[in-house]
Amino acid sequence: MGNRSVDPSDTQKSYNQVLAQEIRAGLREFNRSSSSLFLSAVSAGLDLGFTLIAVAAVATLAHGQSELVSQLLTANAYTVGFIFVILGRSELFTEHTTLAVLPVLDRQRSIWDLASTWGIIYAGNILGGLIFAGFAVVIGPEFGIFELSVLGEIVAPYTTHSTLGLFGGAVLAGWLMGLLSWLVTAVRDSSGRIFFVWFTTLLIGFTHLPHSIAGHIEMTAAVLATPLGIGAYSHFLLVATLGNAIGGVFFVALVKYGHVARGSTGETGLTGGYMQVYEQSQQSGENEKGAVNED
């Protein structure tokens, strides 16, 4: 039996398809009720809490290991909650930062709509993470999952940087999360999605880049169980949130949307928002195909 050649289009979509699908996904979230969006965001905050459990458990068990081995193990553990959230399709602020801004760039939603959607998702994530952090600091030691002392070690990278350093790291984390949203949409199969979620969040965890929601859960647990003060937590959350938002919006949404939308408009000669141009070109292609079939 001969080997079947694999067409890359079978597993990967064109950049036009990816952007169109990202815009449609963003529009679906704008069209959801506020209560539905909020509950999904709370679920994401709760599910992401399993990253805290996994990292704390591995950090407890990895004592005595070399620094490289310990970092690799904890970085792999860091991916757990993100896999649950992204494949489970609940609303995570850093991933949705990119999705929500695309319909605004395409002139289908207003800045006010964007701010409202971001606010609902962010508040739900914070609440869900807060609940899970309180649960974890009680259950973790009770069941011997982790020692409370490791919580201070986990958040140390967030408390030792300057404000500018923390902000720069958060921009990179937001950039990676926005890129992850694009990559997950680009592949057609679940195994590809799992790989990209694992690899991207592994990189964030290994380099200790500040992710506002995952870091919020870790910092909240540390505030509850260690001498870490609320001031350090508040400083982290503010800086990380701003950095994540800027990274996701500028480096992914603006750049990706800009190069795809401008390229598509130039190729087709059509004018209007990207989705209008995309749908017109798709319809034109279908009409041409129908005419060929009739001939």
N, C-alpha and C positions, 0 to 999 in steps of 0.2 A: 504494500500500500504506500503510495507516494506521500511525501510530506506536504502539508498544506501551508502555503505561505500566508503569513499574518499581515493583513493590511493595518497600518497604524491607526487608521480611522475607525477600526473595529473597537479599539480600546481607548482612544483619545479623541476628544472633540476639537473642532477648529476654534480659534480664539473668538470668532464671531458668535459661534454657538454658545461658548462659555459665557461671554458677556451678556448675551440675550437671556440665558438661563439665570444668571446672577440678578439681572434687573427684575425678571419675573418673580424670583424668590423674594427680593426686597419688597416688591409690590404686594405680594401675598401677606407679608408681615404687616405692612401698613393697613391692609384691609381687615386684619383680625381685630376682634374686640379687645379693648384694653384689659379686661379681666382674663381672657384667654392668653394674651401675651404675657401678662404678669405671672400667671400660674406656671407657664412654661419656663419663664425666667427663674422663678423660685426653684423649680425642679432642676434647672441647670446648676444653680448654686449648691443645691443639696448633692447632686451627683458628682460635681467637681470636688466635693469634700473628700471623696475616696482617694484623691491624690494625696491629701494630708495624711490619711491613715496609712497608705502604702509607703510614702516617703518616710514617715516617722518610724514605721515598723522596720524598714530596711536600715535606716540610720541607727536604730537600736541594735540590730543584729550585726551590723557592719563594723562596730567598734573593734579596733585592733587590726583591721585590714589597712592596706596601703591607701593613701589618699586617692590615687587614680581609680583603684577598684571600688572604693566607697562612692566616689562621684559617679562612676558609670552605673552602679547598682541603683543609687538614688535617682539618677536621671531617668532610668528606665521605669522606675516606680512612679515618677512624676507624670508619665504619660497616661496612667490608668484612668483618672477622672476625665481627661479630655476625650479619650476614646469613647467613654460612656456618653458624654454630652453631645459630641459632634455626630457620632453615628446614631444616637438616639434622637437627634434633631430637636433638642430643646434649645432655648434662646440664650446664647452666651454673648455678653456685651462686646468683647473684643472681636469675635467673629462677625457679629452683626454690625459692628462699626462700619465695615466696608460695604456689606450688603445694603444697609439702609441708606447710605449716601448715594448709591448709584442711581436710583430713581429721581433723586433731587438733581443730580448732574444732568439727567436726561429730561429735566423740566416736566416731570410727571407728578412730583410732590414738592411741597414747600419746605423751607428751612424750619418753620414751626412744626410741621409734621415730623421732621427728622428729630428735632429736639424732644418732642413728646415721646416718640418711639424709643429713643435712646434712654430717656429718663425712666420709662416703665421697665425696660429690660434691665437697666443698671440697678434700680431699686429692688427688683425681684432677685437678681443675682446676689446682692448684698444681704438681703434677708435670708435667703436659702443658705448662704455661706455662714452667716452668723449662727443660725440654728445648728448647722452641722458641727461647727467648731465647738460650741458648748456641749454638744453630745459627745464629741470625740474626746475631749479632755476628761470626761467621766468614764466612758467605756474603755478607752485605750489602756490606761493603767489597770483598771479592774479586771480585764481579761488578759493582761500581760502582753498586749499587742505592741505597746511601746512605752518608753519611760518619758515622763514629762520633761526631764532635763534636755532631751534632744530637741524640743521645740525651740529653745533659745538658739541652738546651733543651726537649725533650719532657717531661721529668719535673720541670722547674723549678716549674710550678704546684703540684706535690704537696709540694715541700720548702720553700716560702716562706710557707705559711700557719701560723697558730697551730693547736694541737691542736683547739681548739674550732671554729675555722673549717673545718679539714679534716673534722672529724666532721659538722658541719652540711652540708657539701657532699656527703658520703657518704650522709647520710640522704636528701637530694634524689635522688641517683643511684639508691639502692635503691627509692625511691618510684616513680621513672620506670620502672625495670626491672620492678617488680611490675605497674605499670599497663600496660606493654607486653605482659606475659603475658596480661592480661585482654583487651587490644585484639586481639591475634593470634588468640585463641580466638573473639572476637566476630564476626570477618569470615569469610566462607565461601570467598573466592577467594584465590589465591596472590598476585595483584597487590596486593590490599589488605594482605596480611600483609607483603609486601616494603616497601610504602610506610610502614607503621607502624614496622617495624624500622628502616628508614632514617631516618625523621623523628625518632624518639625517641633513637636513638643519635647522630644528628647534633647534637641539642640537648645531650646529655651531652658530646660531644667539643668543641663550640663553646664551651661554658661551663666546660670543664676540670673538671667534677665528677668526684670520685674513684670509679672503679669498681674494686673490690678485685682482680678477676682480670685485667682488661686492664691496670690499673696495676701489678699484680705483675709482669707480663711486661715492661712498659716499665722498671720500676725494676730488675728483675733484669738486664736488658741494660745499663742504665746503670752498675750496680755492677760488671759484668764489663768494661766498656769505658771508664769514666770514673773520676775520683777519688771519686765518690759512695760513702759508707760503708755498711756493713751496718746500722748503727744507724738511719740515715735510712730505709732500706728496711723494717726491722722496725717502726719507728714508723708508717710509712704503712700497712703491711699490717694491723696491729692496729686502727688507728683506722678505716680504710676498711671493713674487714670488719664491725666492730660497727655502723658507721653504715648500711651497705648492708642489713644484716639488720634493723635497727630500722625503716628506711624501708619495706622490703618487707612486713614483718610488720604493723606498726601502721597505716600509712597506706593500705595496699591490702587485705591479707588481713582484718584486723579490721574495717575500715570497710566494705569491699565485702560481706564475709560478713554483717556485722551488719545492714546495711540491707536486703539481699536476703532473708536468712533470716527476719528479724522481719516483713518485709512479707508474705512468703509464708505464714507461720504465721497472721498476722492475717487474710489474705484467705480462707484455707481453713478456719480454725477447727480444723485438725489440730494434734497435738502430736508432739514427737520431734525428732531431728536433721533438718537441712535435707533431706538426701537421702531420708530416710524420708517426710517430708512431700511432697517433690517427686514421688517415685514413686507415693505414694498418690493424689495429685491427678491424675497422668497416667493411672493406672489407672481412676480415677473418670470422667475425661473419655472414655476409650475405651469404658467400659461405657455411658455416656450416649449416645455416638455409635452404639453397636451397638443400643441400644434404639430410637433414632429410626429407624434403617435397617429394623428389624423391623416398626415401625409402618407 
